[in-house]
Amino acid sequence: MRPHQSRRRTAFTLIELRVVIAIIGVLVSLLLPAVQQSREAARRTQCNNHLKQITLAIHNFENAQQTLPSSRLGPRYATWFVQILPYLEQSPLYNSWNITNTYDLQSTTNSFTQVETFFRPTRRSPPRLSTQYEVSSTGLPDTLEHPGAPGDSAANGGQFAGSIVDNPLCNGVMCQATSQVTNNLLVSTQSQTRLRDILDGTSNTFLVGEKHVPLSKFGQSGPSWGDGCIDNGDFPRNYNRIAGLPQFNLGQGPYDLVGPWHCKFGSYHPGICQFAFSDGHVAILKNSTSMQILNLLAVRNDGQIIGDY
């Protein structure tokens, strides 16, 4: 009689498979939030670095030109994004611009060229172009669309001073220049501000912040939106924003269409928005920051004391 031979199992039982799958599912559910948080932290760091690069370029501009960039050289003319290009190692792109001409008359190479520093990885990356309403508000030189490169930062135009967020009387840091135009050519332009004009202190005043752009409004420009070409000095909401009273809180995420959202700062980082201050440091503000505090941080010369925020 042969000795008893036991059979070797060659597969898991159904119960064992279910247990293994359940364990894997629990591990994935535990790891996924950590992975997402790690990715968001990396994106936030990259956004922070981009803001620092922009701030350094603005400071280098001020050091060389003895004035801050103006928000735009004049209506329909180049914005502060164009003015700081040489200080972001983008001199060839800057030199290809004819500063005396309006945005509408620039080559498509100029208006379509995108600088990665002007984008925020939490929201989007190049290539992107404005898609709608990039038509001259004056009808000159034509009524055709002139799309261009958007961006995710905006300069500080201060507190509300009228429907134009870089009003010549603005109390922010970068405002519309005083300029003279003759025969549709920019003859002269003069910025209104220097760092020394930030009387409340450079460490207490916004310079540049992340720009609120609702997900449903990507690429839309014109007088009512604010995500058109950042080089186009025709529509200030593309490149400047305001903060504080009477109703300019921070954007509350990618789906926020409440109130004058097209004039606000805001980001896609959960619950926060990043700002570069005029002394060069970058700070994180909660989306719940009061409009009173935002007002004090946006205005360069109100002389008021800022509390904790």
C-alpha positions, 0 to 999 in steps of 0.5 A: 500500500502506497503511503498517503500523498497530500496534494499541494495547493496551487491557488488562493481561495476566494476568501483569501483573494477578497482579503488581499484585495480589501487590504490593498484597497485600505492601503491605497485609501491611506496613501492617496491623500498623502500622495495628493498632499505631496503633489500639492505641496510641490506645486505650491512651492513651484508657484512660490518660486515663480512669484519670487522670480517675478518679484526679483525681476520687478526689483531689478527693473526698479533698480535700473530704471529708478521707477517701478513698472507701470501696470501698462504703458498706456491704454492698449500698449504693453503691460508690466509683464512685457516691461520686466522681460529683460529681467527674466532672461527674456531679452530677445522676446522683449527686443522683438516688441515695438513698444511704441505700437499697440498690442494689436499691431505686435507680431503673433510671435510676440503675443503668442510667446508664453513665459512659464514663470507667468503660469501657476502649475496648480492651475495650468501650464503652457501652452495656453492662449486666450480664446474669446473677446480679445478684440480692441475696445476702441475698434482700432486697428480692426475688430478682429480677435487678437488672442495671446498668452494668458497668465496667473499673476496680477499686480496690486492695483490697491483698493477700489478706485473705480471700474478700472483696476489700475486707475491712474489714481490707484493707491496700489503699487503698479498703476497706469502710467502717465503717457502721451500718444501722438498719431497712435504712437506712444511718444512718452510714458512715465510710471507713477510709483517707486519703492519709496512711494510705498509709505506703509512699508514694503513688507506690509504691501502686496506687490504681485499675487495669484489671480482669480480665474474661474475654471469656466472662464479660462481664456476669456478677456474683454472688459468683463472677464480677465483671463485674456492676454497679459501683454495687452494693455487694453483690458486691465483685469488681465494683469492687475487686480484689487483687494479689500473694501467694499467687496473684493475678498479673495476668490474661493477656488476654481468655481467661485463666480460670486460678486466681482470675481474678475477683479479679485486675487485668488488661487486653486490651492486649497483654502489659500492664496499666495502673495509676493510683498514689495520687500520680496518675501512671499506669504500665504493668506487664507481665503477667509482673510477679511476684506479689512486686512486685504484693504490694508495690505493692498493700499500703499499709503493709508498709514494704518496699522495692520493687525495679525492675519 
